[in-house]
Amino acid sequence: MSEAVSIPKTLNEDALKRPGMSGIDMVNPIPDPYSIPLAEINPINPRLFAEHKHWGFFERLRKEDPVHFNQTEIAGRYWSLTRYADIKAVDTNHQQFSSAHGITLGFPVGTPLLEGALNIQMFIAMDQPKHDVQRLTVAPIVAPMSLKRMESLIRSRVCDILDSLPVGESFNWVDLVSIELTTQMLATLFDFPFEERRKLTRWSDVATAVPGTGLIDTEEQRRAELLECLQYFTRLWEERKKNPGQDLVSMLAHGENTKNMAPFEFLGNLILLIVGGNDTTRNSISGGVLALNQFPSEYDKLRNDVSLIPNMVAEIIRWQTPLAYMRRTANTDCVVGGKEIKAGDQLLMWYVSGNRDREVFERPDDLVIDRHNARSHLSFGFGIHRCMGNRLAEMQLRVLWEEIMQRFSRVEVVGEPERTFSSFVKGYTKLPVVLHRK
């Protein structure tokens, strides 16, 4: 579970123009990143990620303009940070760079730029001290003793899922494994009705989807479905106020700093926890299978030494980078990477680019399951906003791969993956695989 998401209330319209360029064009091929003027590169375009064409643009920016400026009428001024050192410097300096104005590109949270947008609040998009007290309210659920108790349950569910899969025939790994495992875990964390757990998946997807790209049609539809989420969880809240348990809803309902939250603040924290627990882990589960198929020598290395699994998990999270970026806002005029940043400017910390920085990671584009510094990845963030559930995510991945290696000689990818249309959630909607028993 990752403390790392907000509902995108603004959509940079230029991001839906020709990738990296100006001029409306959603049909023609994405240009070569070195064929266009540097100033016209705009990496926020979700089409770059859906078509897996973003790498060249980030490579050029790291080389030629690692703190890169863009400005649009709908999203304002923003800088793309693409090198590891600059990203970490900003991420660890919460005094200078605020989260309270939003963590995805756009004007501050609550600015009514899109009709039907929800004015929500969540602790990831707060500064101290409010951030700290709300985070501490729910942090016990991923404390070491809690994780230790959960491991046997996770292993049992992993075994049930893996043993139910068809062997020797193609199926969608994203749906039957990645989504199912993470959604079952979410249902446990919320003590959510297990038979209705796919509602959590739907609300997670709706929260981050770009309207008009298949998942939702309009911002109004997003609002309606997330209000349904709020209504559902409000019923759970009232129940847990009377009969509390050890779940997240009970913790929020009885926490001294959260029990009087306004409805949209409750919704915001719900979406944060739902998306964090769903999108990030599920896309690392899918990304790991894809990566091992793309680097078969690493799969051989794993088969020869399963003790590499814990380090491999960190390397998979680096290689996949399930959340592509996180935003901060400059509190005052300052300098980052030699560029003069104005107070109020947005800074997009492109974790996906920093995790491929050759100054930090040797052969950064390769999966190397015994990489010595795999745990130095940026995917969980740094500082006060570092992913709260990082250990839970790692444990789910570790247990999954331990059980996979007990059963299957290979999880074979047999078709091209379909990727999420998003520049924020870097993930998959389909990954066709065939299982081969040991």
Beta strands, then each sheet from edge to edge (+ up, - down):
strand 1: 67-72
strand 2: 76-81
strand 3: 97-98
strand 4: 171-172
strand 5: 326-330
strand 6: 334-336
strand 7: 339-341
strand 8: 346-349
strand 9: 408-413
strand 10: 418-419
strand 11: 428-430
strand 12: 432-437
sheet 1: 1+ 2- 8- 5+ 3-
sheet 2: 4+ 12- 9+
sheet 3: 6+ 7-
sheet 4: 10+ 11-
end
